[in-house]
Amino acid sequence: MNRRQYLTRTGIPLAALVATAGCLDDLPGSASSGDSVAVADRTGDRELDRAVGELNEAALALFAADDFEEPTDVEFDPAEPTERIESARTHLETAAAELDEDRESEIELLRTYAAVLERLVDVTETVTDETLEADLQTVFEAVGDGDDESEADDDDDLEAASETIDERTDEFAVAETNHAEAAAAVESFDEAFERLVRIDPAELEDGIAALGDAVASLVTLGDGLESLLGGYEGLQTGREHMENREYGKAETAFGTAESTLGTATTTFEEDEDPPGGIADHVETATCQSEHLADAAGSFEEWAIAASNGDPVSAQNHKEAGERSVEAAGDCT
């Protein structure tokens, strides 16, 4: 793929970060602005400047990730920005001990900047997790397997898929919270931040917004997949009731499954413009939820016909439902 610098795409100029990253002597409050300052008194200013440099290096490493239109294709190593952030915090501790109280606001501002970057590292790590692809495939493969001869295996696959999605939705929720907190903090940055760090907060906001789009799509996908798996489980429950000739219970289970699968489809459709890599998964999930909802409707009619003693209609509805389940399996 054609690799592009993410900052350039989102409007955060790499030159701005490069110019300020690692800069020690020309930032506001730097000791070089006063030739008469004693060497011993420059420690706090130097440590503050080093903290700014490390944080801007962390931002550079963070935002130099590729285009989030294909999040799972982005190569992101959280180690470098994390190390930079920790180094900056060490410098800030020294600066806080050396500088007068009237510089406390600068130190607190940089601590907030560090916290913002730390949250964004966590968010980016979640969004670009290369193992997500395999986890989603596990879910899609668990849905739509209509082989009655492997019912025990189907149950195991469904349980594994449900556990996987539960873990993923928890991760997505944490990422959503971290992103919201980071965005809120950046919105509070003003001219004092720009003077100290030499970055326009509005430019940071652009990059955070682009990352937020990917997070929101993952949250929506996770919520929809939970409903998809719940609906599919309802189909399995209804089938078990049919085997036991519990037609009333089967009808209820199939009706509930159809409603749950409809909720899944509606949830997927809420994300009107997901990033490209995520869009493929949304398309697959929507395909499965629609076919399985059709299956649930047919199976519900199967239960009703069986309850009414109409074996021909019951068989026809059962076969229609099985075809829809098979179609759901073909969505992948």
C-alpha positions as CSV (number, residue, x, y, z in Angstrom):
1,M,0.0,0.0,0.0
2,N,1.1,3.6,-0.5
3,R,2.3,4.7,3.0
4,R,1.5,8.3,4.0
5,Q,2.3,10.2,7.1
6,Y,-0.8,10.4,9.2
7,L,0.0,13.8,10.5
8,T,0.1,15.2,7.0
9,R,-3.2,13.7,6.1
10,T,-5.0,15.0,9.2
11,G,-3.5,18.4,9.1
12,I,-0.9,18.0,11.9
13,P,2.3,19.3,10.4
14,L,5.2,17.0,11.0
15,A,7.5,19.9,10.6
16,A,6.0,21.6,13.6
17,L,6.7,18.5,15.8
18,V,10.2,17.9,14.3
19,A,11.1,21.5,14.9
20,T,10.2,21.3,18.6
21,A,11.0,17.7,19.4
22,G,14.1,17.5,21.5
23,C,14.5,21.3,21.6
24,L,16.3,22.4,24.7
25,D,17.1,26.1,24.5
26,D,14.6,28.2,22.7
27,L,11.2,27.4,24.3
28,P,9.4,29.8,26.6
29,G,11.1,29.9,30.0
30,S,14.4,28.6,28.6
31,A,17.5,29.8,30.4
32,S,19.1,31.0,27.2
33,S,16.9,34.0,27.3
34,G,18.8,35.5,30.2
35,D,22.6,35.6,29.9
36,S,23.1,36.6,33.5
37,V,21.4,33.5,34.9
38,A,23.7,31.3,36.9
39,V,24.4,27.8,35.6
40,A,23.1,26.2,38.8
41,D,19.7,27.9,38.3
42,R,19.2,26.5,34.8
43,T,18.4,23.0,35.8
44,G,14.7,23.4,36.1
45,D,14.3,25.2,32.8
46,R,16.4,22.6,31.0
47,E,14.4,19.8,32.5
48,L,11.2,21.5,31.4
49,D,12.5,22.0,27.9
50,R,13.6,18.4,27.8
51,A,10.1,17.3,28.9
52,V,8.6,19.3,26.0
53,G,11.0,17.7,23.6
54,E,10.3,14.2,24.7
55,L,6.5,14.7,24.6
56,N,6.7,16.1,21.1
57,E,8.9,13.1,20.1
58,A,6.2,10.9,21.5
59,A,3.5,12.8,19.5
60,L,5.6,12.4,16.4
61,A,6.0,8.6,16.9
62,L,2.3,8.3,17.7
63,F,0.9,10.4,14.9
64,A,3.3,9.1,12.3
65,A,1.1,6.0,12.0
66,D,-0.4,5.4,8.5
67,D,-3.9,6.1,7.2
68,F,-6.6,5.0,9.6
69,E,-8.8,4.2,6.6
70,E,-7.3,0.7,7.0
71,P,-6.7,0.6,10.8
72,T,-5.6,-3.1,10.9
73,D,-3.0,-2.4,8.2
74,V,-1.3,0.4,10.2
75,E,2.1,-0.5,11.6
76,F,2.2,0.9,15.2
77,D,4.7,0.2,17.9
78,P,3.6,1.7,21.2
79,A,7.0,1.2,22.8
80,E,8.7,4.4,21.5
81,P,6.0,6.9,22.4
82,T,5.5,5.2,25.8
83,E,9.2,5.4,26.6
84,R,9.2,9.1,25.5
85,I,6.2,9.9,27.8
86,E,7.9,8.2,30.8
87,S,11.1,10.1,30.1
88,A,9.2,13.3,29.9
89,R,7.5,12.6,33.3
90,T,10.9,12.1,34.8
91,H,12.1,15.4,33.5
92,L,9.0,17.1,34.8
93,E,9.5,15.7,38.3
94,T,13.0,17.3,38.3
95,A,11.7,20.5,36.9
96,A,9.0,20.7,39.6
97,A,11.6,20.3,42.3
98,E,13.8,23.0,40.8
99,L,11.4,25.7,39.6
100,D,9.6,28.3,41.6
101,E,5.8,27.9,42.3
102,D,4.9,30.5,39.6
103,R,6.0,27.9,37.0
104,E,3.6,25.2,38.4
105,S,1.0,25.9,35.7
106,E,3.5,25.0,33.0
107,I,4.4,21.8,34.7
108,E,0.7,20.8,35.1
109,L,0.0,21.7,31.5
110,L,2.8,19.3,30.4
111,R,1.5,16.6,32.7
112,T,-1.8,16.9,31.0
113,Y,-0.2,16.7,27.6
114,A,1.6,13.6,28.7
115,A,-1.7,12.0,29.9
116,V,-3.3,12.9,26.6
117,L,-0.6,11.2,24.6
118,E,-0.6,8.2,26.9
119,R,-4.4,7.7,26.3
120,L,-3.9,8.1,22.6
121,V,-1.2,5.5,22.6
122,D,-3.6,3.1,24.2
123,V,-6.4,4.0,21.7
124,T,-4.1,3.6,18.7
125,E,-2.9,0.2,20.0
126,T,-6.5,-1.0,20.2
127,V,-7.5,0.4,16.8
128,T,-4.5,-1.1,15.0
129,D,-4.4,-4.4,16.8
130,E,-3.4,-6.9,14.1
131,T,-5.1,-9.8,15.9
132,L,-8.5,-8.2,15.5
133,E,-8.8,-9.7,12.0
134,A,-8.5,-13.3,13.3
135,D,-10.9,-12.6,16.2
136,L,-13.6,-11.3,13.8
137,Q,-13.1,-14.3,11.5
138,T,-13.7,-16.6,14.5
139,V,-17.1,-14.9,15.0
140,F,-18.1,-15.0,11.4
141,E,-17.2,-18.7,11.1
142,A,-19.2,-19.5,14.2
143,V,-22.3,-18.0,12.6
144,G,-24.2,-19.8,9.8
145,D,-22.9,-23.4,10.4
146,G,-26.1,-25.4,9.9
147,D,-24.5,-28.9,10.2
148,D,-26.7,-30.7,12.7
149,E,-24.2,-33.5,12.9
150,S,-21.7,-31.2,14.7
151,E,-24.0,-29.6,17.1
152,A,-21.6,-29.9,20.0
153,D,-18.8,-28.3,18.0
154,D,-21.2,-25.5,17.0
155,D,-22.0,-24.8,20.6
156,D,-18.3,-24.7,21.4
157,D,-17.6,-22.4,18.5
158,L,-20.4,-20.1,19.5
159,E,-19.2,-19.9,23.1
160,A,-15.7,-19.1,22.0
161,A,-17.0,-16.4,19.7
162,S,-19.1,-14.9,22.4
163,E,-16.2,-14.8,24.8
164,T,-14.0,-13.2,22.1
165,I,-16.5,-10.5,21.4
166,D,-17.1,-9.8,25.1
167,E,-13.4,-9.2,25.5
168,R,-13.2,-7.0,22.4
169,T,-16.2,-4.9,23.3
170,D,-14.6,-4.2,26.7
171,E,-11.4,-3.1,25.0
172,F,-13.4,-0.9,22.6
173,A,-15.3,0.7,25.5
174,V,-12.0,1.5,27.2
175,A,-10.6,3.0,24.0
176,E,-13.7,5.1,23.6
177,T,-13.4,6.5,27.1
178,N,-9.7,7.2,26.7
179,H,-10.3,8.9,23.4
180,A,-13.1,11.1,24.9
181,E,-10.9,12.1,27.8
182,A,-8.0,12.9,25.5
183,A,-10.2,15.0,23.2
184,A,-11.7,16.9,26.1
185,A,-8.3,17.7,27.5
186,V,-7.0,19.0,24.1
187,E,-10.1,21.1,23.8
188,S,-9.1,22.8,27.0
189,F,-5.7,23.7,25.7
190,D,-5.3,27.4,24.9
191,E,-2.6,29.9,23.9
192,A,-0.5,28.9,26.9
193,F,-0.2,25.4,25.5
194,E,0.8,26.7,22.1
195,R,3.4,29.0,23.6
196,L,4.9,26.3,25.7
197,V,4.8,23.3,23.3
198,R,4.8,25.2,19.9
199,I,1.8,23.2,18.6
200,D,-1.6,24.6,17.7
201,P,-4.2,22.6,19.7
202,A,-6.5,22.7,16.8
203,E,-4.0,20.7,14.8
204,L,-4.0,18.0,17.5
205,E,-7.8,18.0,17.5
206,D,-7.8,17.1,13.8
207,G,-5.7,14.1,14.4
208,I,-7.7,13.0,17.4
209,A,-10.9,13.3,15.4
210,A,-9.6,11.0,12.7
211,L,-8.7,8.4,15.3
212,G,-12.1,8.8,16.9
213,D,-13.8,7.8,13.7
214,A,-12.1,4.4,13.8
215,V,-12.9,4.0,17.5
216,A,-16.5,4.7,17.0
217,S,-16.8,2.2,14.1
218,L,-15.2,-0.5,16.3
219,V,-17.6,0.2,19.1
220,T,-20.6,0.0,16.8
221,L,-19.2,-3.2,15.2
222,G,-18.8,-4.8,18.6
223,D,-22.3,-3.9,19.8
224,G,-23.8,-5.3,16.6
225,L,-21.8,-8.5,16.8
226,E,-23.0,-9.1,20.4
227,S,-26.6,-8.9,19.1
228,L,-25.7,-11.1,16.1
229,L,-24.3,-13.8,18.3
230,G,-27.3,-13.5,20.7
231,G,-29.7,-13.9,17.8
232,Y,-27.9,-16.9,16.5
233,E,-27.9,-18.5,19.9
234,G,-31.7,-18.0,19.9
235,L,-31.9,-19.9,16.7
236,Q,-30.1,-22.8,18.2
237,T,-32.3,-22.7,21.3
238,G,-35.4,-22.7,19.1
239,R,-34.1,-25.7,17.1
240,E,-33.6,-27.6,20.4
241,H,-37.2,-26.9,21.3
242,M,-38.3,-28.2,18.0
243,E,-36.4,-31.4,18.5
244,N,-38.3,-31.9,21.8
245,R,-41.6,-31.0,20.1
246,E,-41.9,-27.9,22.3
247,Y,-43.5,-25.9,19.6
248,G,-44.7,-23.0,21.7
249,K,-41.3,-22.5,23.3
250,A,-39.7,-22.8,19.9
251,E,-42.0,-20.1,18.4
252,T,-41.1,-17.7,21.2
253,A,-37.3,-18.4,20.8
254,F,-37.4,-17.9,17.1
255,G,-39.4,-14.7,17.4
256,T,-37.0,-13.3,20.0
257,A,-34.1,-14.3,17.8
258,E,-35.6,-12.5,14.8
259,S,-36.0,-9.3,16.9
260,T,-32.4,-9.5,18.2
261,L,-31.0,-10.1,14.7
262,G,-33.0,-7.1,13.5
263,T,-31.3,-5.0,16.2
264,A,-27.9,-6.2,15.0
265,T,-28.7,-5.1,11.5
266,T,-29.9,-1.7,12.7
267,T,-26.8,-1.3,14.8
268,F,-24.5,-2.1,11.8
269,E,-26.4,0.4,9.6
270,E,-25.8,3.2,12.1
271,D,-22.2,3.4,11.0
272,E,-22.8,5.0,7.6
273,D,-19.2,5.6,6.6
274,P,-16.8,3.2,8.5
275,P,-13.1,3.2,7.6
276,G,-12.3,0.8,4.7
277,G,-10.8,-2.0,6.7
278,I,-13.7,-2.0,9.2
279,A,-16.3,-1.5,6.4
280,D,-15.5,-5.0,5.1
281,H,-16.3,-6.5,8.5
282,V,-19.5,-4.4,8.8
283,E,-20.6,-5.6,5.4
284,T,-20.0,-9.3,6.3
285,A,-21.8,-8.9,9.7
286,T,-24.8,-7.1,8.1
287,C,-25.1,-9.9,5.5
288,Q,-25.1,-12.5,8.2
289,S,-27.6,-10.7,10.4
290,E,-30.1,-10.2,7.5
291,H,-30.0,-13.8,6.4
292,L,-30.3,-15.1,9.9
293,A,-33.2,-12.8,10.6
294,D,-34.9,-14.4,7.5
295,A,-34.1,-17.8,8.9
296,A,-35.6,-16.9,12.3
297,G,-38.8,-15.8,10.6
298,S,-39.0,-19.0,8.6
299,F,-38.3,-21.1,11.6
300,E,-41.0,-19.3,13.5
301,E,-43.5,-20.3,10.8
302,W,-42.1,-23.8,11.0
303,A,-43.0,-24.0,14.7
304,I,-46.4,-22.6,14.1
305,A,-47.2,-25.0,11.3
306,A,-45.9,-28.0,13.4
307,S,-48.1,-26.8,16.3
308,N,-51.1,-26.7,14.0
309,G,-50.4,-30.2,12.7
310,D,-49.4,-29.2,9.2
311,P,-46.3,-31.2,8.4
312,V,-46.0,-30.1,4.7
313,S,-46.0,-26.4,5.6
314,A,-43.7,-27.1,8.5
315,Q,-41.2,-28.8,6.3
316,N,-41.3,-26.1,3.7
317,H,-40.6,-23.4,6.3
318,K,-37.9,-25.4,7.9
319,E,-36.1,-25.8,4.6
320,A,-36.5,-22.1,3.8
321,G,-34.9,-21.3,7.2
322,E,-32.0,-23.7,6.6
323,R,-31.3,-22.1,3.2
324,S,-31.1,-18.7,4.9
325,V,-28.7,-20.1,7.5
326,E,-26.6,-21.5,4.8
327,A,-26.6,-18.1,3.0
328,A,-25.4,-16.5,6.2
329,G,-22.4,-18.9,6.2
330,D,-21.7,-17.8,2.6
331,C,-21.3,-14.2,3.6
332,T,-17.7,-14.7,4.5
